[in-house]
Amino acid sequence: MHRDIAEVLFSEEAIRQRVRELGRAISHDLAGREAVVMALLKGSVLFFSDLVRSIDAPVKVEFAWASSYGKGTESSGEVLLKVFPEEDLRGRMVVVVDDILDTGRTLSAVVDRLRNELGVTDVRTCVLLDKKARRTARIEADYSGFPVDDVFVVGYGLDYADRYRNLPYIGVLKPGCYGA
């Protein structure tokens, strides 16, 4: 365990098993239909790559870069959609993959843009972690890996100031490491 981690919440094996279960659920719901699976960068990249490999259905891969945190530990409240797919997504099914559903602002903004501006007819959401205690937007994930309490988590793609993403597990960052 890394010295900056107070507690491991989800082990590498627990994550691997849950990601396979999510992939099976998405595969079942797709029932052979092709979908666009879109990662929200940067946090979801590890989860996304494992998830896509566990989906047994035809998929296309896309990426979007959305952020509301910057280098802080609290959402700024302003969602920046920095990069978005240029492919025509009208009439398509898109599964948006994110690392954590926290306030819900980012995921809501992405889903709204897909539906209202890009004409996506079927938008589904898949998150690794669901932190309901901090939700301010009215959104729930269609597929959710693990519920998580209101603690600051890092690892398996989740970060603090772009650090700790490479940890193979998800843990609680010690408060002294982020100035809390």
N, C-alpha and C positions, 0 to 999 in steps of 0.2 A: 504494500500500500504506500502511496506517495505521502511524504511527510506533511503536505498541506491539506490532506483529507482527514476530516474528523471521523467519518463513518462511511463505509461502503453500503449503499442502498440496494444496488442491483449488480450482481456478479456478472462476469463475462458469459458464463454458461446460462444464467437466467435470461440475459438479454438475447443470446443466440436462440434459445428455445422460444421466447416470446415473439421474436421477429419471424421465425418460421410459422408460428401460429397465425400471425397477422397476414403473412403471405398466402397461407392456405385460405383464410377468410376472404381476402381480396380475390384470389383465383376463383373461388366458389361464386362470388357475386358477379364476376366478369363473365362467367359461363362461356368462355371461348371468344368473347368479343374483344376487339382491340381497344386498348386505352392508352392515353398519354399519362405517364407517371412523371410528375414534376417535383423536383427537389427544391426546397427553399434553402438557399445557401446562406451561410456556410455551415450552420449547426447541424443540418440533417444529413450531411454528405456520407458519413459512415453508416448511419441507420439506413439511408436510402440505398446505398450500394448493396448492403446485405438483404434488404427487403426486396429489391427488384429481382435479385437472384432466386428468391424464394417464391416468386409469383409464377404460376404455371398457366400462363395465358399470353397471347401476343401483346407486347407493350412497346411503345416508343418512349424514349427518355428525353426529358426537357429539364431546364434549370431556370430558376428565377432567383433574384437576389432582393430580399426584402428585409428591412431592419427597423426596429424601434428602440434599440438599446444603446447603440454606440459602444462606448467603453465602460458604461456604468452597470449597476446591478438592478436598476429600476427602468422600466419602460419610459421613454421620453413622452409617450402619448402621441407622437407624430410618426406615422409609418412611411418609410421611404421605400418605394418600389424602384430600385436602381436598374435592374435588368429584368426583362420579361421576354418570353419566347416570341420570336417573329413569325413562327409557323401559324398558318390559318387554323384556328382551333374551333371554328364555328361548327356546331352540331356534333362535336366530339364528346367523349367521356374523358374527364381529367381527374386523376387522383393526386391531390396535393399532399406532399409528404413534408412534415416539419418535425423538429426535434422535440419541442415542448409547446404545449398550449397553456399559456399563462394568462395574461390579461385578455387574450383573444383578439386584440386589435389588429395584429399583423395578419393572422389567418383570415379574419373577416374582410380586411382590405383586399387580400389576394382573391378570395372567393367572389367578392363583389365585382372586382375587375374582370375576372374570367366570365362571370355570368352577364354582366351589364355592358361591358365594353367589347368583349371578345366573342360573345355569343355561344359560350359553352353550354350545352344543354344538360349535362349531367356532371356535377362537380361533387367529388367525394374527398374527404379529408382523413389523413392518417397521421397520428402523432405518436411519438415514442412515450412521452410523459404528459400527464394531464394534471395540472395544478389548479384545481377548481377554486381554491381559496382566494385566488387573485383575479378571478374572471371579472371583467368589466363589460365586455362585449357579449352579445347574445349569440353564442356559437358553441356547439358541441362537436367533437370529432366523430366521424363515422366509424373509425377504427382507432383504438387507443391501446397502447402497450401497457403502461403502468400508471396508477394514480400516484401522486407524490404530494407530500405535505409542503407547506410554505417554508422551504429551506432553499439555500442557494446551492444548486447542483452543478457539477462539472463532470466531464469524461464522456467517452463514446460520442464525440462531436460537440458536446456542450462545453462552453468556455467561460472564462473570465478574462477580458482584455486579450482575447485570442490565445490564451494559454490553457493547458489541460485537455485540449480536444483529443489528444492521442491516448489518453488513459483507456484501457480496455473495459473498464467498469464505470458505473455512475456512482459518484460519491458526493457527500456534503463537504463543501469547501469551508475550512476553518475561517471564522469571521475576521481574524487578524490578517488574513491574506487578501482581503478586499476592503479593508478599512471600516468594517461595520462596528 
